Amino acid sequence: MFGKLGMPELVVILVIALVIFGPAKLPEIGKAFGRGISEFKSHAKKISEDVDEDEK
């Protein structure tokens, strides 16, 4: 029940973000969030590769 976000929840989050930040800032915030997730994934992959390498 708690770990799943459905469409209604995402719409509510988007509306709240729109009210707080305004329509001009949302694309900028989205790009920054996307870059952050991308960096996190690349670092997690690097750590996973290092752990696998050390196990050999």
N, C-alpha and C positions, 0 to 999 in steps of 0.2 A: 504494500500500500504506500509506504513512504519512499521511495527511491525512484518512483516512476512519475515523470512529468507528462501530462497529457496536453492536448491542444488548449483547453480552457486555462490551464495554469500558465502556459507559455504566453497566451494572449494577455493575461493579467500582468505578468512580469513585463511584457513589452509596453503596455499602457502606462505602468508605473514608471518605467525608465523614460518614456516619452514625456511624461509630466515633469519628472525631476530634471532631466538633462536638456530637453527640447529637441526638436527635429534636426537642427543643424549639427549637434554633437553626436547623435546616434551612430552614423556611419564611422566616425572617427573612433568611437568607443568599441564598435564591432571589430574594426581592423586591429586595434590594440589587443582585444580579447583573443582574436584568432591567432595573432602573432605569439601571444603568451602560451596558448595551447600547443602551437606548433613547436615552440622552444621546449616546452615541457616534454612532449613526445620524443623529440630528438635526444634530449638528455636522458630520458628513461631508457631509450633504446641503447644509448651508449653505455649506460650503467649495466644493462642486461648483457650486452656483449662482453663487457669487462668481467662480469661474474662468470659467464660461461667460459671465458678464456682462462680464468684462474682455476676453474674446476678441472681442466684438462691436465 
